[in-house]
Amino acid sequence: MDISSVKKGDVVGCEMRGWKFLAVVEDVVKSRGQQTKLMITPDQKNCTHRHCYATDVKAHYKKMGRKRASRKLDNGETLQAV
């Protein structure tokens, strides 16, 4: 899988040695001449993997922001958060 768009805070689905689990990306380590390594924190307590490579990543879930709600002022005007 292409992990060039993976950033810190994203969630990835990994499969390593028969174990399938979700993990939060803590850091992306890019080295010359080597595969890109992801430093991860698994969501399961019984999983001890702390890094994975592109071949181990099976899914990528991006961290996306939410649309902020607008507030109405006393005079009827609308204020939107930026």
N, CA, C and O atoms as a GROMACS GRO file, in nm:
protein
  328
    1MET      N    1   0.084  -0.118   0.000
    1MET     CA    2   0.000   0.000   0.000
    1MET      C    3   0.088   0.124   0.000
    1MET      O    4   0.197   0.125   0.058
    2ASP      N    5   0.041   0.228  -0.065
    2ASP     CA    6   0.113   0.355  -0.069
    2ASP      C    7   0.083   0.433   0.060
    2ASP      O    8  -0.032   0.471   0.084
    3ILE      N    9   0.185   0.455   0.141
    3ILE     CA   10   0.165   0.524   0.269
    3ILE      C   11   0.220   0.666   0.266
    3ILE      O   12   0.252   0.722   0.371
    4SER      N   13   0.232   0.724   0.147
    4SER     CA   14   0.287   0.858   0.138
    4SER      C   15   0.192   0.963   0.196
    4SER      O   16   0.236   1.071   0.236
    5SER      N   17   0.061   0.933   0.202
    5SER     CA   18  -0.035   1.029   0.255
    5SER      C   19  -0.064   1.007   0.404
    5SER      O   20  -0.146   1.080   0.461
    6VAL      N   21   0.000   0.910   0.466
    6VAL     CA   22  -0.023   0.884   0.608
    6VAL      C   23   0.049   0.989   0.692
    6VAL      O   24   0.167   1.018   0.670
    7LYS      N   25  -0.024   1.047   0.788
    7LYS     CA   26   0.032   1.150   0.875
    7LYS      C   27   0.012   1.113   1.020
    7LYS      O   28  -0.061   1.019   1.052
    8LYS      N   29   0.077   1.188   1.106
    8LYS     CA   30   0.064   1.167   1.250
    8LYS      C   31  -0.082   1.189   1.291
    8LYS      O   32  -0.144   1.287   1.251
    9GLY      N   33  -0.136   1.098   1.371
    9GLY     CA   34  -0.273   1.108   1.417
    9GLY      C   35  -0.372   1.026   1.337
    9GLY      O   36  -0.485   1.005   1.382
   10ASP      N   37  -0.333   0.977   1.219
   10ASP     CA   38  -0.421   0.893   1.138
   10ASP      C   39  -0.430   0.754   1.198
   10ASP      O   40  -0.345   0.713   1.278
   11VAL      N   41  -0.534   0.680   1.159
   11VAL     CA   42  -0.552   0.543   1.204
   11VAL      C   43  -0.524   0.451   1.086
   11VAL      O   44  -0.573   0.476   0.975
   12VAL      N   45  -0.447   0.345   1.109
   12VAL     CA   46  -0.416   0.248   1.004
   12VAL      C   47  -0.459   0.109   1.050
   12VAL      O   48  -0.453   0.077   1.169
   13GLY      N   49  -0.501   0.029   0.955
   13GLY     CA   50  -0.531  -0.111   0.980
   13GLY      C   51  -0.411  -0.193   0.939
   13GLY      O   52  -0.368  -0.187   0.824
   14CYS      N   53  -0.355  -0.270   1.032
   14CYS     CA   54  -0.233  -0.346   1.007
   14CYS      C   55  -0.260  -0.496   1.016
   14CYS      O   56  -0.352  -0.541   1.084
   15GLU      N   57  -0.177  -0.572   0.946
   15GLU     CA   58  -0.178  -0.717   0.957
   15GLU      C   59  -0.033  -0.763   0.965
   15GLU      O   60   0.042  -0.754   0.868
   16MET      N   61   0.006  -0.812   1.082
   16MET     CA   62   0.143  -0.856   1.105
   16MET      C   63   0.142  -0.994   1.169
   16MET      O   64   0.083  -1.013   1.276
   17ARG      N   65   0.207  -1.088   1.104
   17ARG     CA   66   0.219  -1.224   1.154
   17ARG      C   67   0.085  -1.288   1.188
   17ARG      O   68   0.073  -1.362   1.286
   18GLY      N   69  -0.016  -1.259   1.106
   18GLY     CA   70  -0.149  -1.315   1.127
   18GLY      C   71  -0.240  -1.235   1.217
   18GLY      O   72  -0.358  -1.266   1.226
   19TRP      N   73  -0.189  -1.134   1.284
   19TRP     CA   74  -0.269  -1.048   1.371
   19TRP      C   75  -0.321  -0.929   1.291
   19TRP      O   76  -0.246  -0.864   1.219
   20LYS      N   77  -0.451  -0.902   1.303
   20LYS     CA   78  -0.510  -0.784   1.241
   20LYS      C   79  -0.552  -0.689   1.353
   20LYS      O   80  -0.619  -0.730   1.448
   21PHE      N   81  -0.511  -0.564   1.341
   21PHE     CA   82  -0.543  -0.466   1.445
   21PHE      C   83  -0.541  -0.326   1.388
   21PHE      O   84  -0.484  -0.301   1.282
   22LEU      N   85  -0.605  -0.234   1.460
   22LEU     CA   86  -0.602  -0.093   1.426
   22LEU      C   87  -0.500  -0.024   1.514
   22LEU      O   88  -0.479  -0.064   1.629
   23ALA      N   89  -0.436   0.080   1.461
   23ALA     CA   90  -0.335   0.151   1.538
   23ALA      C   91  -0.334   0.298   1.499
   23ALA      O   92  -0.369   0.335   1.387
   24VAL      N   93  -0.296   0.381   1.594
   24VAL     CA   94  -0.282   0.525   1.572
   24VAL      C   95  -0.136   0.554   1.537
   24VAL      O   96  -0.046   0.504   1.603
   25VAL      N   97  -0.114   0.633   1.434
   25VAL     CA   98   0.022   0.666   1.389
   25VAL      C   99   0.078   0.775   1.480
   25VAL      O  100   0.020   0.882   1.493
   26GLU      N  101   0.191   0.747   1.543
   26GLU     CA  102   0.258   0.843   1.630
   26GLU      C  103   0.364   0.923   1.554
   26GLU      O  104   0.385   1.041   1.583
   27ASP      N  105   0.430   0.859   1.455
   27ASP     CA  106   0.535   0.927   1.380
   27ASP      C  107   0.560   0.852   1.250
   27ASP      O  108   0.540   0.731   1.243
   28VAL      N  109   0.604   0.923   1.148
   28VAL     CA  110   0.642   0.864   1.020
   28VAL      C  111   0.791   0.886   1.002
   28VAL      O  112   0.837   1.000   0.998
   29VAL      N  113   0.867   0.776   0.990
   29VAL     CA  114   1.013   0.783   0.979
   29VAL      C  115   1.051   0.744   0.836
   29VAL      O  116   1.031   0.630   0.794
   30LYS      N  117   1.108   0.840   0.763
   30LYS     CA  118   1.152   0.815   0.626
   30LYS      C  119   1.304   0.812   0.623
   30LYS      O  120   1.369   0.909   0.662
   31SER      N  121   1.360   0.700   0.577
   31SER     CA  122   1.505   0.684   0.568
   31SER      C  123   1.544   0.662   0.424
   31SER      O  124   1.469   0.602   0.346
   32ARG      N  125   1.662   0.709   0.388
   32ARG     CA  126   1.711   0.689   0.252
   32ARG      C  127   1.748   0.543   0.230
   32ARG      O  128   1.817   0.482   0.312
   33GLY      N  129   1.700   0.486   0.120
   33GLY     CA  130   1.735   0.350   0.084
   33GLY      C  131   1.660   0.244   0.163
   33GLY      O  132   1.685   0.125   0.144
   34GLN      N  133   1.569   0.284   0.251
   34GLN     CA  134   1.492   0.187   0.329
   34GLN      C  135   1.344   0.218   0.316
   34GLN      O  136   1.306   0.325   0.269
   35GLN      N  137   1.262   0.123   0.358
   35GLN     CA  138   1.118   0.144   0.357
   35GLN      C  139   1.080   0.249   0.461
   35GLN      O  140   1.150   0.268   0.561
   36THR      N  141   0.970   0.316   0.438
   36THR     CA  142   0.917   0.411   0.535
   36THR      C  143   0.859   0.332   0.653
   36THR      O  144   0.782   0.238   0.634
   37LYS      N  145   0.896   0.373   0.772
   37LYS     CA  146   0.852   0.305   0.893
   37LYS      C  147   0.751   0.393   0.965
   37LYS      O  148   0.772   0.514   0.978
   38LEU      N  149   0.642   0.332   1.012
   38LEU     CA  150   0.542   0.403   1.090
   38LEU      C  151   0.556   0.362   1.236
   38LEU      O  152   0.552   0.243   1.269
   39MET      N  153   0.573   0.459   1.324
   39MET     CA  154   0.572   0.433   1.467
   39MET      C  155   0.426   0.439   1.510
   39MET      O  156   0.360   0.541   1.490
   40ILE      N  157   0.374   0.331   1.569
   40ILE     CA  158   0.232   0.319   1.597
   40ILE      C  159   0.204   0.287   1.743
   40ILE      O  160   0.292   0.243   1.817
   41THR      N  161   0.080   0.309   1.782
   41THR     CA  162   0.028   0.267   1.912
   41THR      C  163  -0.098   0.185   1.884
   41THR      O  164  -0.198   0.241   1.841
   42PRO      N  165  -0.094   0.054   1.907
   42PRO     CA  166  -0.211  -0.031   1.880
   42PRO      C  167  -0.327   0.001   1.973
   42PRO      O  168  -0.308   0.049   2.085
   43ASP      N  169  -0.449  -0.025   1.926
   43ASP     CA  170  -0.566   0.000   2.008
   43ASP      C  171  -0.598  -0.117   2.100
   43ASP      O  172  -0.680  -0.104   2.190
   44GLN      N  173  -0.534  -0.232   2.080
   44GLN     CA  174  -0.556  -0.349   2.164
   44GLN      C  175  -0.444  -0.362   2.266
   44GLN      O  176  -0.328  -0.337   2.235
   45LYS      N  177  -0.480  -0.399   2.387
   45LYS     CA  178  -0.380  -0.410   2.492
   45LYS      C  179  -0.288  -0.531   2.475
   45LYS      O  180  -0.174  -0.528   2.520
   46ASN      N  181  -0.337  -0.637   2.410
   46ASN     CA  182  -0.256  -0.757   2.396
   46ASN      C  183  -0.161  -0.752   2.276
   46ASN      O  184  -0.092  -0.850   2.250
   47CYS      N  185  -0.158  -0.643   2.203
   47CYS     CA  186  -0.070  -0.627   2.087
   47CYS      C  187   0.054  -0.547   2.128
   47CYS      O  188   0.043  -0.440   2.187
   48THR      N  189   0.171  -0.600   2.096
   48THR     CA  190   0.296  -0.536   2.139
   48THR      C  191   0.373  -0.471   2.024
   48THR      O  192   0.484  -0.423   2.045
   49HIS      N  193   0.317  -0.467   1.906
   49HIS     CA  194   0.386  -0.407   1.792
   49HIS      C  195   0.389  -0.256   1.807
   49HIS      O  196   0.286  -0.195   1.837
   50ARG      N  197   0.505  -0.195   1.787
   50ARG     CA  198   0.519  -0.050   1.801
   50ARG      C  199   0.563   0.018   1.672
   50ARG      O  200   0.571   0.141   1.667
   51HIS      N  201   0.592  -0.060   1.568
   51HIS     CA  202   0.622  -0.002   1.437
   51HIS      C  203   0.577  -0.099   1.328
   51HIS      O  204   0.564  -0.219   1.352
   52CYS      N  205   0.554  -0.045   1.208
   52CYS     CA  206   0.517  -0.129   1.095
   52CYS      C  207   0.568  -0.064   0.966
   52CYS      O  208   0.605   0.054   0.964
   53TYR      N  209   0.568  -0.141   0.861
   53TYR     CA  210   0.613  -0.095   0.730
   53TYR      C  211   0.495  -0.089   0.633
   53TYR      O  212   0.384  -0.129   0.670
   54ALA      N  213   0.517  -0.041   0.513
   54ALA     CA  214   0.411  -0.026   0.414
   54ALA      C  215   0.347  -0.160   0.378
   54ALA      O  216   0.228  -0.166   0.348
   55THR      N  217   0.425  -0.266   0.380
   55THR     CA  218   0.371  -0.398   0.347
   55THR      C  219   0.275  -0.450   0.453
   55THR      O  220   0.194  -0.538   0.425
   56ASP      N  221   0.284  -0.397   0.575
   56ASP     CA  222   0.197  -0.440   0.685
   56ASP      C  223   0.066  -0.363   0.690
   56ASP      O  224  -0.030  -0.409   0.751
   57VAL      N  225   0.060  -0.246   0.626
   57VAL     CA  226  -0.058  -0.161   0.632
   57VAL      C  227  -0.159  -0.209   0.528
   57VAL      O  228  -0.127  -0.221   0.409
   58LYS      N  229  -0.283  -0.236   0.573
   58LYS     CA  230  -0.389  -0.283   0.484
   58LYS      C  231  -0.498  -0.179   0.462
   58LYS      O  232  -0.569  -0.185   0.362
   59ALA      N  233  -0.513  -0.083   0.555
   59ALA     CA  234  -0.615   0.020   0.543
   59ALA      C  235  -0.564   0.149   0.605
   59ALA      O  236  -0.478   0.147   0.693
   60HIS      N  237  -0.617   0.260   0.557
   60HIS     CA  238  -0.577   0.392   0.608
   60HIS      C  239  -0.702   0.476   0.629
   60HIS      O  240  -0.782   0.493   0.537
   61TYR      N  241  -0.717   0.527   0.750
   61TYR     CA  242  -0.830   0.612   0.785
   61TYR      C  243  -0.774   0.749   0.822
   61TYR      O  244  -0.699   0.762   0.918
   62LYS      N  245  -0.811   0.852   0.744
   62LYS     CA  246  -0.757   0.986   0.766
   62LYS      C  247  -0.827   1.055   0.882
   62LYS      O  248  -0.946   1.033   0.907
   63LYS      N  249  -0.753   1.138   0.950
   63LYS     CA  250  -0.809   1.222   1.054
   63LYS      C  251  -0.868   1.344   0.987
   63LYS      O  252  -0.798   1.421   0.921
   64MET      N  253  -0.997   1.363   1.003
   64MET     CA  254  -1.067   1.473   0.936
   64MET      C  255  -1.133   1.562   1.040
   64MET      O  256  -1.178   1.514   1.145
   65GLY      N  257  -1.139   1.688   1.012
   65GLY     CA  258  -1.205   1.782   1.102
   65GLY      C  259  -1.356   1.782   1.082
   65GLY      O  260  -1.406   1.734   0.980
   66ARG      N  261  -1.426   1.833   1.178
   66ARG     CA  262  -1.571   1.844   1.168
   66ARG      C  263  -1.611   1.986   1.131
   66ARG      O  264  -1.538   2.082   1.158
   67LYS      N  265  -1.725   1.998   1.070
   67LYS     CA  266  -1.778   2.129   1.036
   67LYS      C  267  -1.826   2.196   1.166
   67LYS      O  268  -1.901   2.136   1.243
   68ARG      N  269  -1.783   2.316   1.188
   68ARG     CA  270  -1.820   2.385   1.311
   68ARG      C  271  -1.960   2.447   1.297
   68ARG      O  272  -1.997   2.496   1.191
   69ALA      N  273  -2.033   2.444   1.405
   69ALA     CA  274  -2.168   2.500   1.406
   69ALA      C  275  -2.161   2.652   1.413
   69ALA      O  276  -2.068   2.709   1.472
   70SER      N  277  -2.257   2.716   1.354
   70SER     CA  278  -2.260   2.862   1.358
   70SER      C  279  -2.347   2.906   1.477
   70SER      O  280  -2.439   2.834   1.517
   71ARG      N  281  -2.317   3.023   1.531
   71ARG     CA  282  -2.393   3.078   1.644
   71ARG      C  283  -2.466   3.203   1.598
   71ARG      O  284  -2.417   3.279   1.514
   72LYS      N  285  -2.585   3.224   1.654
   72LYS     CA  286  -2.661   3.346   1.622
   72LYS      C  287  -2.638   3.448   1.732
   72LYS      O  288  -2.639   3.416   1.850
   73LEU      N  289  -2.618   3.571   1.689
   73LEU     CA  290  -2.603   3.682   1.783
   73LEU      C  291  -2.741   3.735   1.823
   73LEU      O  292  -2.842   3.699   1.764
   74ASP      N  293  -2.743   3.822   1.923
   74ASP     CA  294  -2.870   3.876   1.972
   74ASP      C  295  -2.942   3.958   1.865
   74ASP      O  296  -3.065   3.961   1.863
   75ASN      N  297  -2.869   4.024   1.779
   75ASN     CA  298  -2.932   4.108   1.677
   75ASN      C  299  -2.970   4.031   1.551
   75ASN      O  300  -3.006   4.092   1.450
   76GLY      N  301  -2.963   3.898   1.554
   76GLY     CA  302  -3.005   3.818   1.440
   76GLY      C  303  -2.894   3.783   1.342
   76GLY      O  304  -2.916   3.703   1.251
   77GLU      N  305  -2.776   3.842   1.358
   77GLU     CA  306  -2.665   3.811   1.268
   77GLU      C  307  -2.608   3.674   1.302
   77GLU      O  308  -2.622   3.626   1.414
   78THR      N  309  -2.546   3.613   1.207
   78THR     CA  310  -2.487   3.480   1.226
   78THR      C  311  -2.336   3.493   1.232
   78THR      O  312  -2.275   3.562   1.149
   79LEU      N  313  -2.276   3.427   1.331
   79LEU     CA  314  -2.132   3.427   1.347
   79LEU      C  315  -2.081   3.286   1.319
   79LEU      O  316  -2.124   3.191   1.383
   80GLN      N  317  -1.989   3.273   1.224
   80GLN     CA  318  -1.934   3.143   1.193
   80GLN      C  319  -1.791   3.135   1.243
   80GLN      O  320  -1.713   3.229   1.228
   81ALA      N  321  -1.758   3.020   1.302
   81ALA     CA  322  -1.622   2.997   1.348
   81ALA      C  323  -1.531   2.974   1.228
   81ALA      O  324  -1.572   2.911   1.131
   82VAL      N  325  -1.411   3.025   1.236
   82VAL     CA  326  -1.317   3.012   1.126
   82VAL      C  327  -1.208   2.916   1.163
   82VAL      O  328  -1.118   2.891   1.083
   0.00000   0.00000   0.00000
